[in-house]
């Protein structure tokens, strides 16, 4: 099993979805005449990440996942974004990194030992990492971005979350 | 590629996580002295599913995904739950259904043509269905259950969302 198909194209597609939600928020802010960057600090609970950190985390997961599986260095980001414009730029930077991956980069990664930075001495296999940790965590933060925007009135629906699906006749 | 490992055990694990969040909500309600079933209709936006329907949808996805991949009939549920007790029972029923699956039931399902009820004449492959639609959709509703409870003060954290991961020394 090559983990490329389960990760790289789907992470990129989802990042492009998130980028579109930010654009919907910008349109909504323009209609309602408020500065869109007011949403940067919005959160659903006082002890939960605000929108800006949810987006940063989505971007980080999208680079960590194939980066760890392929053992390929990822671009560093300083987590200093304070505007929607900067968040778009961060998403674009990660999309550019994802475009550098080929299917062969993830050859054998299902059986590879993957460690996490906060448990360096322990490991799980690549397929366990993707299935049980990486994808659930990625969709967790992605959904929280969506939910924070929805909670603040941005008109989004399930189709915006999923994006296009490859239906054939 | 057999899709069993990507779906059945992980869907079951996540359902058990959701069941625990409901128990945390029950404990919180007892401490704060409110009827826990007050949370059944809670939602994050007026045009979004409330908690009860998020849980019903999580349960439905958990049976639809392996059911469609294996072509195996799933138990019907009438969506009539109005209490946490009934939601626990629904989760338990789906867990029992998931326990009937063997790895061999999903043999060849990555290439199988999968249609969706609202687009019966169209199809995608099993791997496309799992990667691009089924798992993102499952985690979407799962995260919304979590987010609705968090927004209402239930003390949950990321570890509760992910559940245990199979780390080895």
Interface residues (C-beta under 8 A of the other chain):
Chain A: X1 X5 X6 X10 X13 X14 X44 X45 X48 X119 X121 X122 X123 X124 X127 X128 X131 X132 X133 X135 X136 X137 X139 X140 X143 X144 X146 X147 X150 X151 X153 X158 X161 X162 X163 X165 X166 X167 X168 X169
Chain B: X1 X5 X6 X10 X13 X14 X44 X45 X48 X119 X121 X122 X123 X124 X127 X128 X131 X132 X133 X135 X136 X137 X139 X140 X143 X144 X146 X147 X150 X151 X153 X158 X161 X162 X163 X165 X166 X167 X168 X169
